[in-house]
Structure formats: C-alpha cells, structure tokens
C-alpha cells in the first residue's frame, strides 16, 4: 500500500470508519508486529503491544498530520515506543530475579522473518555509513530500549554527548534514507 493510501486510511479512521481501520490494520500490522517483536524478543508480548498500538491508532488517528514524512514513520514510532515502554516495565519486574534469569537471549531476533525487501537493505546500508560506535548506540537506544543514561555509561561519554551522538546519527540516517 502506498504512503498516500495509508494516509487516506488514517484520515478515514479518524472519522470512525471501521472498514478503513481494517484496511489500515491489514496493510501495516505485519511491519508493526516486526518492530514490536524486534524490541521485545517475545511473541506473546509483541502481540499484546500490537493490540495496544492499534487501540492508540484508533483513538489518536485525528492527531496524525501529514508533514512530508511517511505515515509508516508515525505508526512505527507508536509501535516502537509502546514496545520500549513494555520492555522497561519488564526490566523493572526483573530487578529481583537472579542475574542469569534476566539475561536476554543473544540469538538473532525474528525480525528477519517479518521485515524483508529493499527498505531493510537500504536501512542496513545507511547504518553502515555511520561510525561503528554511533550505529551501535542507535540500535541499542531504538531497538533495545536502552536509556540515554545507560548508553552514556556503556560508551563512557557524558550524557549530553550521547544525546548529540544519537541526534546527529538519526539525522544522518534520515538523510541517507531520503537519497
């Protein structure tokens, strides 16, 4: 489905059009599920987050504003933020667990099963243009849900430096993706 068609479905959803919401769900749910699954690395939690995402979309579709960015950016941001919120709640609940129980599985995530095609290849190419440490910081912040403070400590840089790294890296990624 084209970005214009997705925007149209969002606009119709904002008016309470259930059919448009169904079309929007059909066209976008696989990608949003992949985003949630990549962050959470747990299928059942990703399914729950996906449901929460579409509840948010239903209630907030009137807040979407076409601003030259892809409507998928808006939807993916909702999914990513919801998944990160869930991940942070999970981490808070694990605080009392034995350290071995709290370690995440290091195996590659199932994202490759869901996300395919040229968009992924282009994004990988754009990540390759970033400095290695900056690319790792972006991945850890936006795919693994680590906070700025956690990243600053891990990379042994001041908090404001980490914020600058992430902001500049995202700008470089955006520029690369628009080429």
N, C-alpha and C positions, 0 to 999 in steps of 0.2 A: 504494500500500500504506500502511496506517495505521501510526502510530508503534508501537502495541501489537503489530501483526503483525510489524513489523520486529524489535522486541524479542524476540518469540517465536522468530523465525528465528535471531537471535543466540544465544539460550539453547540452542536445539537444535543449532546449530553447535558450541557449547562442548562438547557431548556427543559430537561427532564425526559428526553427521548430515550426510552429503554432500548429500542431497536438499535439506535446509534451507539449506545453504550455496549451492546452485544457485539456490534461490528468492531468497535474500538478494542474490546477485550480480545476478540479472535485475532485481530491483526497485531497486537502488541504483547500479549501475555507471555508468549514463549521467551521473548527477549528480556522482559522484566523478571520472569522467573529465573532466567540465567544469571541476571545481575544479583538477585537475592541469594541464589544458590552459591554463587562465587564468594560472596561476602560471608555467608553463614556456614557453608560447607555441611549443611544438614537439610535433607529434602523436606521433611515434615515442617521444620521451622520456615523454610523458604516458601512453602505452600501457604502457611499462615500469614506470612508477611505479604505475599502476593494478594491475598484476600484483603488485608488491611490497606494495601496500596490502592486497590480499585474502589474500596469504600471512600478513601480520601479523594480519589479522582471524581467519583460521583458527587461528593459534597463540595468539591472545590473547582469543578470544571469552569465555573464562571470567573475564576481568578486567573485562568490561563490567558496570557496576552501574546499574540504573535509578534515577535520582535526581531525577526530575521533569523533566529535560531531554529533548529529543528524541533518540532513538537516532541520528538522522542527524547530530546535532551531534558525537557520538563518531566516527562514520565520516568525516565531513568533516574533523574535526581530524586524524585519521590521514592522510588524503589530502593535506591542506594541508601538514602538517609533512613528509611524505615528499617532496612536490614542492619545498618550500623547501630541504630538505637536498640534493636533486638540483641545484637551481639554484645553491646555494652551491658545490657541488663543481664545477659547470660554470664558475662565475666564477673559481675558483682555477686551473682549467686554462687560462683565457683570459688569465691575467696576462701571459704572454709575447706575446700577439697584438698586432698593430697596433691602435691605438685605433679606427680606422674599422671593423675587423672585429668588434670587441667590442660595438659599439652595437646595442642591441636594435631590432627593427622597431617603429616608432611607430604602425603601423596597429592599429585595434581588434582585440582578440583574438577568437577564435572562440567565446568563451563564450556569446554571444547565440544561437549555433546549438544549443547544448545546454540551457542554462538558460532556461526560459520560465515564464510564469504569474505567479500572484499573489504567490508568495514573493519573486520578484525585484523586482516592483513595490513590495512593502512594504519591502524592504530599501533600495531606492533612495530611497523616501520617508523612511525613518529616517535615511539618510545626509544627506539634505537638511536635517534638523533639527540636525545637528552644525555647528559653526563650520567654515568652509571649510578652514582650515589643519589642523584636527584630523581632518576627514574624509580629507584628502589623506594625512595621516600614517598613519591606519589602513589605507587602501588600499595604501600603499607598504609597510607592515610586513607585512600579512597576505595581500596578493595578489601583491606583487612580491618579497617575501622580504628586504627591507632590514632590517638590524640596528638596534637602538636607537641605537648609536653613530653609524651612518651618518645616521639620521634627525635626531639631535640636531645633528649638524654641518650638515645641509642646512637645518634650520629655525633654526639659530643659537640654540639653547637648551641649557641644561645637560642632561646625560644623565638625571638623576633627574626633571627637568621633563618630558622626553619620555616617560619611563615613566609618569608621572602622567597626562599627556595621553591616552596610549593606554588606560590602565586605566579612566579616567573615561569616555572615549569608548565603550569596549566596554560599560560598564555602562549608558550612555545608549541604546546600540543594543539591548541586551538588554531594557531596559525598554520601549522603543518596539515591539519585535517581539512582546512579550507582551500589548500592548494589544489 
